[in-house]
Amino acid sequence: MKSPEILKEISENLLKTAEKLEKVKVFEEKRKRKLISLLKEASENFFKLSREVENDNVQMAEFLRKRSVEIKNNTNDKAIEKMGEREYIKAVEKMNLYSKTAFYDFKPTMLRKLKRAYRFFIFGMALYFVLAGLSTRPELAVTALILAIPAILSMLSLQRRGYTGLMLAYAVAPIPIIQSPMLIRMFYGVLSDPEAIRTAAEYLGKSETFIIVYAYIVIILSIIDFILLAYGLYGLTKHRHAFL
């Protein structure tokens, strides 16, 4: 495989860049220390990855090598002043981010773990919309309609490993997670009150047995939904470095 050697070269390039940055005078010392720390961390990540490569993704490795060479060549006072301090800082920060996301491009096992978390989140959100319809409470259905578009956008972006998708997931997930215990408490309250069962049966024109079975189904689905969403969010957070 070619990728491991290229990744080692990237690691060396970034170490040399950190050494060159020590001599740069355009940055204040605190900023310089932070940038050097980011470069060294990225170097360590690429070196570690070079020993763990499972997928020989030469095209990606060459792209990363090109970026590492660009940063190394631009690490001097004249080049930084020309490109702008902010742009140089962004380049270093992005290289550090690449050093973390690269694990998902060269290690299919990590990508499979990410996809499993993604599937849990997808199934959890799908079940949330089902439960919103089963809840018999119109306000929950309206809330589900409001969340529908950002939830769909989140799913699409997550599939492409977009950072926006992760942020949208964090934004839409709290309400579905809160809804599950609400429904459990609400329908358990119905089950524990014979009068509530009779009233619900008369209101809906159904048998009491139907109301009991319906309540149990909603409770079980709510528990499953809570588990799916909680595990999905945990997995997405654990693999947050996969997103760009």
C-alpha positions as CSV (number, residue, x, y, z in Angstrom):
1,M,0.0,0.0,0.0
2,K,1.2,3.5,-0.8
3,S,-1.0,5.4,1.6
4,P,1.0,4.6,4.8
5,E,4.2,6.1,3.4
6,I,2.4,9.2,2.2
7,L,0.8,9.7,5.6
8,K,4.2,9.4,7.3
9,E,5.5,12.1,4.9
10,I,2.5,14.3,5.8
11,S,3.4,13.8,9.5
12,E,7.0,14.8,8.8
13,N,5.9,17.9,6.8
14,L,3.8,19.1,9.7
15,L,6.6,18.6,12.2
16,K,8.9,20.6,10.0
17,T,6.1,23.2,9.7
18,A,5.9,23.5,13.5
19,E,9.7,24.0,13.6
20,K,9.5,26.7,11.0
21,L,6.7,28.4,12.8
22,E,9.0,28.8,15.9
23,K,10.9,31.4,13.8
24,V,7.9,33.3,12.6
25,K,7.5,36.8,14.2
26,V,4.1,37.9,12.8
27,F,2.1,36.0,15.5
28,E,2.0,36.9,19.1
29,E,3.5,34.1,21.3
30,K,0.2,32.8,22.6
31,R,-1.2,32.4,19.1
32,K,2.0,30.8,17.9
33,R,2.0,28.2,20.7
34,K,-1.6,27.3,19.8
35,L,-0.8,26.9,16.1
36,I,2.3,24.8,16.9
37,S,0.2,22.6,19.2
38,L,-2.4,22.1,16.4
39,L,0.4,21.1,14.0
40,K,2.0,18.7,16.3
41,E,-1.3,17.1,17.2
42,A,-2.1,16.7,13.4
43,S,1.4,15.2,12.9
44,E,0.8,12.7,15.6
45,N,-2.6,11.8,14.2
46,F,-1.3,11.2,10.7
47,F,1.6,9.1,12.0
48,K,-0.8,7.0,14.1
49,L,-3.0,6.6,11.1
50,S,-0.1,5.5,8.9
51,R,0.2,2.4,11.0
52,E,-3.5,1.7,11.0
53,V,-4.4,2.1,7.4
54,E,-7.0,-0.4,6.2
55,N,-8.1,1.2,2.9
56,D,-5.3,2.3,0.5
57,N,-6.9,5.6,-0.4
58,V,-4.1,7.1,-2.4
59,Q,-6.1,9.9,-3.9
60,M,-7.0,11.2,-0.5
61,A,-3.5,10.7,0.8
62,E,-2.1,12.8,-2.1
63,F,-4.6,15.5,-1.5
64,L,-3.5,15.7,2.2
65,R,0.2,15.7,1.2
66,K,-0.4,18.6,-1.1
67,R,-2.1,20.6,1.7
68,S,0.7,19.8,4.1
69,V,3.3,21.0,1.6
70,E,1.4,24.2,1.0
71,I,1.3,24.9,4.7
72,K,5.0,24.1,5.1
73,N,5.9,26.4,2.2
74,N,3.8,29.2,3.5
75,T,5.2,29.1,7.0
76,N,7.4,32.2,7.0
77,D,6.8,35.9,7.7
78,K,6.6,37.0,4.2
79,A,4.2,34.3,3.0
80,I,1.9,34.7,6.0
81,E,1.7,38.5,5.5
82,K,0.9,38.0,1.9
83,M,-1.9,35.4,2.4
84,G,-3.1,37.0,5.6
85,E,-2.8,35.8,9.2
86,R,-6.4,34.7,9.3
87,E,-6.1,32.5,6.2
88,Y,-3.0,30.9,7.5
89,I,-4.7,30.1,10.9
90,K,-7.7,28.6,9.0
91,A,-5.3,26.5,6.9
92,V,-3.6,25.1,10.1
93,E,-7.0,24.5,11.8
94,K,-8.3,22.7,8.8
95,M,-5.2,20.5,8.6
96,N,-5.7,19.6,12.2
97,L,-9.4,18.7,11.4
98,Y,-8.3,16.6,8.4
99,S,-6.0,14.7,10.6
100,K,-9.0,13.5,12.6
101,T,-11.5,13.0,9.8
102,A,-8.9,11.0,7.8
103,F,-9.3,8.0,10.0
104,Y,-12.8,7.6,8.5
105,D,-11.4,7.6,5.0
106,F,-8.6,5.1,5.6
107,K,-10.3,2.9,8.2
108,P,-13.6,1.3,7.0
109,T,-14.2,-0.1,10.5
110,M,-14.6,3.4,11.9
111,L,-16.8,4.4,9.1
112,R,-19.1,1.4,9.8
113,K,-19.4,2.5,13.5
114,L,-20.3,6.0,12.3
115,K,-22.9,4.6,9.9
116,R,-24.4,2.5,12.7
117,A,-24.9,5.6,14.9
118,Y,-26.4,7.4,11.9
119,R,-28.9,4.5,11.3
120,F,-29.9,4.6,15.0
121,F,-30.5,8.3,14.7
122,I,-32.5,7.9,11.4
123,F,-34.7,5.2,12.8
124,G,-35.2,7.1,16.1
125,M,-36.4,10.2,14.2
126,A,-38.7,8.2,11.9
127,L,-40.2,6.5,15.0
128,Y,-40.6,10.0,16.6
129,F,-42.8,11.1,13.7
130,V,-44.9,7.9,14.0
131,L,-45.3,8.5,17.8
132,A,-46.3,12.1,17.2
133,G,-49.2,10.8,15.2
134,L,-50.1,8.1,17.7
135,S,-50.0,10.4,20.7
136,T,-53.6,11.8,20.2
137,R,-52.2,15.2,21.2
138,P,-52.4,17.7,18.4
139,E,-49.6,19.9,19.8
140,L,-47.1,17.0,19.4
141,A,-48.2,16.5,15.8
142,V,-47.7,20.2,15.1
143,T,-44.3,20.2,16.7
144,A,-43.3,17.1,14.5
145,L,-44.4,19.0,11.4
146,I,-42.2,22.0,12.4
147,L,-39.2,19.7,12.9
148,A,-39.8,17.7,9.7
149,I,-37.7,19.9,7.4
150,P,-34.7,20.4,9.6
151,A,-34.7,16.7,10.5
152,I,-34.7,15.7,6.8
153,L,-31.9,18.2,6.1
154,S,-29.9,16.8,9.0
155,M,-30.2,13.3,7.8
156,L,-29.1,14.2,4.2
157,S,-26.2,16.2,5.5
158,L,-25.1,13.5,8.0
159,Q,-25.0,11.0,5.2
160,R,-22.5,13.2,3.4
161,R,-20.6,13.7,6.7
162,G,-21.5,17.4,6.8
163,Y,-20.9,19.3,10.0
164,T,-24.1,21.2,9.4
165,G,-26.0,17.9,9.6
166,L,-24.4,17.2,13.0
167,M,-25.5,20.6,14.3
168,L,-29.0,20.2,13.0
169,A,-29.1,16.7,14.7
170,Y,-28.2,18.4,18.0
171,A,-31.0,21.0,17.4
172,V,-33.8,18.7,16.5
173,A,-33.1,15.7,18.8
174,P,-34.0,17.2,22.2
175,I,-37.7,17.4,21.6
176,P,-38.1,13.8,20.4
177,I,-36.0,12.6,23.3
178,I,-38.2,14.5,25.8
179,Q,-41.4,13.3,24.0
180,S,-40.7,9.7,24.8
181,P,-40.8,9.9,28.6
182,M,-43.8,12.2,28.3
183,L,-45.8,9.6,26.3
184,I,-44.7,6.8,28.6
185,R,-46.0,8.8,31.6
186,M,-49.2,9.8,29.8
187,F,-50.2,6.4,28.6
188,Y,-49.1,4.7,31.8
189,G,-51.4,7.0,33.6
190,V,-54.2,5.8,31.3
191,L,-53.4,2.1,32.0
192,S,-53.3,2.7,35.7
193,D,-56.7,4.3,35.8
194,P,-59.7,2.2,34.8
195,E,-61.9,5.3,34.5
196,A,-59.5,6.8,32.1
197,I,-59.6,3.7,30.0
198,R,-63.5,3.7,29.9
199,T,-63.6,7.4,29.0
200,A,-61.0,7.0,26.2
201,A,-62.9,4.0,24.9
202,E,-66.2,5.9,24.8
203,Y,-64.6,9.0,23.2
204,L,-62.9,7.0,20.5
205,G,-65.7,4.5,20.0
206,K,-63.4,1.6,20.7
207,S,-63.3,-1.3,23.1
208,E,-61.4,-1.0,26.4
209,T,-59.1,-3.8,25.2
210,F,-58.2,-1.8,22.2
211,I,-57.3,1.2,24.4
212,I,-55.1,-1.0,26.7
213,V,-53.3,-2.6,23.7
214,Y,-52.9,0.8,22.1
215,A,-51.4,2.3,25.3
216,Y,-48.9,-0.6,25.6
217,I,-47.8,-0.2,22.0
218,V,-47.2,3.5,22.4
219,I,-45.2,2.9,25.7
220,I,-43.1,0.2,24.1
221,L,-42.4,2.3,21.0
222,S,-41.6,5.3,23.1
223,I,-39.0,3.3,25.1
224,I,-37.5,2.0,21.8
225,D,-37.4,5.5,20.4
226,F,-35.7,6.9,23.4
227,I,-33.0,4.2,23.2
228,L,-32.5,4.7,19.4
229,L,-32.2,8.5,19.7
230,A,-30.0,8.4,22.8
231,Y,-27.6,5.9,21.3
232,G,-27.7,7.6,17.9
233,L,-26.7,11.0,19.4
234,Y,-24.1,9.4,21.6
235,G,-22.6,7.7,18.6
236,L,-22.6,10.8,16.4
237,T,-21.0,12.8,19.2
238,K,-18.4,10.1,19.7
239,H,-17.5,10.2,16.0
240,R,-18.0,14.0,15.6
241,H,-14.5,14.3,14.1
242,A,-15.8,12.5,11.0
243,F,-17.8,15.6,10.0
244,L,-16.4,18.4,7.9
